[in-house]
Amino acid sequence: MSEPNPRLPGQPHIARLGDTLHVEQVSLQTLAREHGTPLFVYSKQWMLDALAAYQRGFEGRNALICYAMKANSSLGILRVFAQAGCGFDIVSGGELARVLAVGAEPAKIIFSGVGKTRAEMRQALDADIGCFNVESEEELDVLNEVAVAAGRRAPVSIRINPNVDPKTHPYISTGLKGNKFGIAHDRALHAYQHAASLPGLKVVGIDCHIGSQITEASPYLDALERVLDLVQAIEEAGIPLHHIDFGGGLGIDYNGDTPPAADDLWQQLLARIDARGFGQRKLIIEPGRSLVGNAGVCVTEVLYTKPGEDKNFCIVDAAMNDLPRPAMYQAYHRIEQLSARHGDAAKTYDVVGPVCESGDWIGRDRVLDVRAGDLLAVLSAGAYCMSMASNYNTRNRAAEVLVSGSSATLIRRRETLEDQMRNELAGD
Ligand SMILES: *Cc1c(COP(=O)(O)O)cnc(C)c1O
């Protein structure tokens, strides 16, 4: 039944079998019929393979992989990583509640983010998480106060801004001087000395995170050298650091991108870490996108095709509220037709959603042979799609399905209008 080369390039878990696309062994057409559209479908195997590449890279090392769950925080996805023994990088009290709900080990949770509230700090202290990644000197003082009031010592690492250019989109680069994240390299030693003097804090590590969708090894190598310089200086000042956290940010193949493989990247980084004598240190990383991004597709139905004066539009039932990356970052997602073409003349379309914004586009200048009622798959939709989804235009958020081999499990029911309006008060 399968065609000569049924797998999509860079997407080994998606294949064209028979007349339609499959995620692992499950037909997207069948899932769309059963659950409606727009529908997110994830391959469990792709996630486990992505995780295995990191695990291979760290074989024989004292290392902890903390899934940066803001990439996709659905409980069914978190459960996969919790069961595989992952830790989690969280950025809010809400994310903490989610990972605790799937049975994550508190000691493997690290809490990042520039704006932690006192209530969130207290919540994380009560849960006994592994580390707070602190992003400012004021935050050190506030965390100290909260910990002292709770009769505890908060384990802390300070996020250093290494001032390296990750060569990615400006909205997802985080390690440059002009970014809001972390403490400047020059201030780091001072901040550590301050942290070490506070009774409610226990310094345990150092961390950095330079950006997202990074497709070259060099920014990591640059950041590494700068972080290791600091480790040396901080320890010379008498403050031992038990772990070094290099953040996340490794890119995925959206459109022929060629990021280094996780195990290759880590071989290079570990060689440098060993050469500088830090090989025995505990290592933490915080990958998000590279653990889920290409596991997911979004299936959407063509509602209308509309010839325009300059452009043709293919209007689909998924929109910027479901797939925010194009509108936010001009991001590219590949779009595949689910079924064979009609043999009509293919046309070049802008694929757009129903939301009343010109920014509501999903793909530009795509050659498609489609009619109303056809289904399309928007690829690489596993990361920063559902977790960023909104209800703009009072659209219900999509359903999600997790596929493993030939089985498919609904992990999120489609939202209802009742869900959306539940907390609203119209007044008299
Ligand atoms: C977003 C984020 C990550 C994950 O980034 P990816 O590009 O998804 O790997 C890791 N650490 C921190 C602090 C983050 O904010």
The ligand as an SDF file (V2000), in Angstrom:
LIG
                    3D

 15 15  0  0  0  0  0  0  0  0999 V2000
   11.5760   29.1160   26.7230 C   0  0  0  0  0  0  0  0  0  0  0  0
   12.6890   28.7190   27.6110 C   0  0  0  0  0  0  0  0  0  0  0  0
   13.3550   27.5080   27.4010 C   0  0  0  0  0  0  0  0  0  0  0  0
   13.0480   26.5990   26.2420 C   0  0  0  0  0  0  0  0  0  0  0  0
   13.3660   27.1620   25.0220 O   0  0  0  0  0  0  0  0  0  0  0  0
   13.2320   26.2840   23.6870 P   0  0  0  0  0  0  0  0  0  0  0  0
   13.6780   27.1830   22.6200 O   0  0  0  0  0  0  0  0  0  0  0  0
   11.8030   25.9160   23.5630 O   0  0  0  0  0  0  0  0  0  0  0  0
   14.1180   25.0900   23.8680 O   0  0  0  0  0  0  0  0  0  0  0  0
   14.3280   27.1480   28.3070 C   0  0  0  0  0  0  0  0  0  0  0  0
   14.6510   27.9370   29.3630 N   0  0  0  0  0  0  0  0  0  0  0  0
   14.0350   29.1140   29.5820 C   0  0  0  0  0  0  0  0  0  0  0  0
   14.4290   29.9310   30.7470 C   0  0  0  0  0  0  0  0  0  0  0  0
   13.0360   29.5410   28.7140 C   0  0  0  0  0  0  0  0  0  0  0  0
   12.4380   30.7200   28.9330 O   0  0  0  0  0  0  0  0  0  0  0  0
  1  2  1  0
  2  3  1  0
  2 14  2  0
  3  4  1  0
  3 10  2  0
  4  5  1  0
  5  6  1  0
  6  7  2  0
  6  8  1  0
  6  9  1  0
 10 11  1  0
 11 12  2  0
 12 13  1  0
 12 14  1  0
 14 15  1  0
M  END
$$$$
